[in-house]
Amino acid sequence: METKKTIFSGVQPSGSLHIGNYLGAIAQWVEMQKDYNSIFCVVDYHAITVRQDPKRFGEQILDVVKTYLAAGIDPKKSIIFQQSHVTAHTELAWILNCAGARVADLNKMTQFKEKVGESKESAGVGLFDYPVLMAADILLYNTDVVPVGEDQKQHVELTRDLAKRFNNAYGEVFKIPDVKMQKEGARIMGLDDPLKKMSKSATSPANYIALTDTPEAAAKKIMRAVTDSGAEIKYDKEEKPAIANLLNIYSLLSGKNVKDLEKEFKGKGYGDFKKGLAEVVGNFLADFQKKYNQYGDKDIKDILEHGAKRARPIAEETLRRVKEKMGII
Ligand code: TYM
């Protein structure tokens, strides 16, 4: 009998993936795929909530899959697929729009509020409704656990609410998923502003280290990264948010714990510390990119096609049960 639990997660193909995406999300998937039925999606319909360049969008989709593979996701163990290839996602999103989601829920979503700022009235409806599509993604696969970075926690909480609301109204269909975040790494901050998260959509590339940055480019960004007052290398999120963030990245990529790093850099300045970090990041990127560059587009398309074939029956069965409960014949 199948006793493994299921994890589901995804990344938007909306620009350069960065070490925040890796450390906050993808790195934990790699660990978890050993013990869980694992389903990893490239959420292209989420990405079109903002305008994408049609000439580059296809490539961005394939690049996310290459990132998954280079990080260590194994397509033989895990299902890797593209959201738009399984139409049940948008169908269930519509059903949840009607049977559960309220305007007041979506009005509370901090990511939406941050994204649109003052211009809410002119924001696309898709951007507003985005968390409902995310709920559909998760609920279609009877997901037990959703491994994500901290910025997605609220969306998973909404998913739980929508699932419970539907189950109460129509009868038990959906499993209620839990969120899982890394202890460290769930919120990697921007290099140019340690009070804001590292983000693909940041206006300046100085904000993030892209997984495709050359080690030299990454080193430059690190040497220019904002620091705090004082000179000590100490982990203190309140007093020294910039150094705490850099220490966090250093620790996660090197496997050394923060206390040991503080000792290693005792009496040394920010310059030495940043040089050490640049080396660790550079080694990580060089190794990652060697793997990333070995995949051809054809291999990736085959993986997506195979993934959709495996994902589709699971999603369609859930959708069938949903429709049955609602009397949609
Ligand atoms: P996305 O594409 O913005 O980000 C992908 C993953 O990276 C995490 N992340 C971070 N973690 C740590 N520090 C950061 N600075 C950082 N920035 C991003 C995100 O939390 C995420 O886990 N809505 C999702 C995609 C999605 C999804 C889903 C996820 C759609 N459907 C279903 C899980 C389940 C998103 O936009 O992630």
Residues whose N, C-alpha, C, O or C-beta is under 5 A from the ligand:
A	BS01	TYM	F8 S9 G10 V11 Q12 G20 N21 G24 A25 V43 H46 M134 D137 I138 P147 V148 G149 E150 D151 Q152 G185 A186 R187 I188 M189 K197 M198
